[in-house]
């Protein structure tokens, strides 16, 4: 008896646009990237989310918002 679980995660960039502010590390321009994430289990999608990620266009660091 053999059980195989097939899980897959797919990320796709929807769009990029300029965001307000400057990078705290190098002072470069901050860009916002809209990412669509989808998890699949046995080729059936069961999780879907759209998220915005921020990064610096000069030093390519991922920036995290803290409230």
N, C-alpha and C positions, 0 to 999 in steps of 0.2 A: 504494500500500500504506500503510495507516494502522494503527498499533498503539496501542491505548488501554489503560492499566492503571488499574483502578479500585480504590483502596485507601480504607478507611474506618476510623476509630477511634471507638469508642463507650464512654463512661464513664457508669456508672449508680451512684447512691448507694444502698447497701443499708440502712444504718442509722447512727444517731448515738448516742453515749453519752458520759457524762462520764469524763474521764481524771484520774488523780492529778497533782497539782502545780499550779504557777501559771505564768503567762506571764512570761518574764524581762524583757520590755519594759514592760508596763503592770501586771502583777500580777493579770490577769484569770483567769477559769476556763478551763482547757484542755479541749477536746472532741476526741473521737476519731471519725473518720468512716470507715466501711468502704465502699470503692469497688471496683466490679467493672469491669475494663477488658477490652475485646474488640476485636481488630483483625481486619478482614476484607479479603480480597483477592478481587475479582470476586464479591462477595456470599457467599463461603464463609469461615467463621470458621477462622483458623489460629493464633490466639494468645488465651489466656484467662488472666486473673490477678485474684486478689482481694488488695487491699492496704489497709492502715490508714493514714490520713493524720491528722495532728494539727494543730489550729489554735486560736487564741485566740478566745473568744466576744465579747470586748470590742473589741479592735483588729483582728480578722480577719486576723492575720498567720499565715502557714503556718509551723509549727514543725517543725524537723528534729531527730531524735534523733542524738546523737553518742556513741559508746561509747569 
